[in-house]
């Protein structure tokens, strides 16, 4: 499947040496499978791919996504409650003595990690730092598609690269997150 993601602008590099890099207004990306087939001006990409592609439009800036340096702590030192537990535990992550009192099992750690990963993807996260020592958490991260990095490194949107990106609204909120060309979060 071929998809053109049209946005207000594209920020082709994040976490790079030039934090003031200008956004490319009027740009878009073309996704084929799990790869970026092209990055460039929307009009040019539409002329080349429009007849065979689905066009998605987002009112925001498309970037390689957020990097979460505290990935391991967020997923292995906090419990992300199930919505059915909100009355007893609330909806925010549980840490410290309250976490210790929960008597966590491997299954519960895995479920918590999946919910925590969903929260991260809803903020535009496409990469995070490990390592992950709990097997259930490590499995959840591997299955999520999020890229595990040892440290913050420049990430860019390049033709042939992995179709991992996020689109952010003017207020900084995340509109959509894609991993390997698949939408994993979309604000309603």
Order of alpha helices (4+ residues) and beta strands (2+ residues): beta-beta-beta-beta-beta-beta-alpha-beta-beta-beta-alpha-alpha-alpha-alpha-beta-alpha-beta-beta-beta-beta-beta
